[in-house]
Amino acid sequence: MRIVVTLDVMLARRKMKAKDLAERVGITEANLSLLRTGKVKGVRFETLARVCEALNCKPGDLLDLAEGSAEPHSTIVDL
């Protein structure tokens, strides 16, 4: 199983730019980009909580499980 990061979907739903989210959360745009693309091995719960607060959502709104292999352009994080 793989974790799929759906942060871009939530940003679009909230009509918010990644730059604005990074500023609200207090992380760099580069680190937010790594999170958005699934290129991180982990995320601190504190950071996840701040992202959820800024987007008025729950962690489950930002992460999903997918079975099987990843598609070439999927945003995934291996379990």
Buried (B, 14 or more C-beta within 10 A) or exposed (E): EBBBBBBEBBBEEBEBEBEEBBBBBEBEBEBBEBBBBBEEEEBEEEBBEBBBEBBEBEEEBBBEEEEEEBEEEEBBBEE
